[in-house]
Amino acid sequence: MSEFSTAPKATHMTSKRLRNATNLSREFTMVRIIHQGSMECTGLTFVFLHGIVSDLSLYCNYTALTKWDTISTSTKVLLILWSISFQTFWAMVLEVCGRLHMLSGEVIKSWKQKIYRDKYDQKYFSKFRKCQTPLVIGMEGVFIFTRKRAIIFLQAIVKGTFRALLTMGNKH
């Protein structure tokens, strides 16, 4: 994403020709089309995986806490390791997805500072910039992964575990 940035401090590995109004808008549109196509295929999968990882983490936590006296030590260790590894892995995935969202938003904001060759480029690119939204992972309009989602996920696991313990207790 940093190659599309026009911020003064940004370092680029691509040609300077990419950062003129016509080429930049064309290339960013291509990236957006590829991204939207991939999200049509995988966006729902991310949402589904989010639910599965959440449920598995809650199940491991609940089972380890309620059956602590009756399960063997190896089962306790296995449940705890599964829970920790699921939560850590998925929090990292959510953080990476959130960073993509954040970086694409910063790139779009950096276009405000761009210096243009003439008034036509400025007007054209200003309209292009205003109609752009940051790239997102997930299903747009249903569930998207932002940087806050990792923290919300971990809070939900802790809160869900305690709610399950309070609701179900040691009945099972």
Secondary structure, DSSP 4 states (H G I P E B T S, - for coil): -GGG---TT---SS-GGGGSHHHHHHHHHHHHHHHHHHHHHHHHHHHHHHHHHHHHHHHHHHHHHHTTTTS-HHHHHHHHHHHHHHHHHHHHHHHHHHHHHHHHHHHHHHGGG---SSHHHHHHHHHHHHT-----EEETTTEEE-THHHHHHHHHHHHHHHHHHHHHTT--
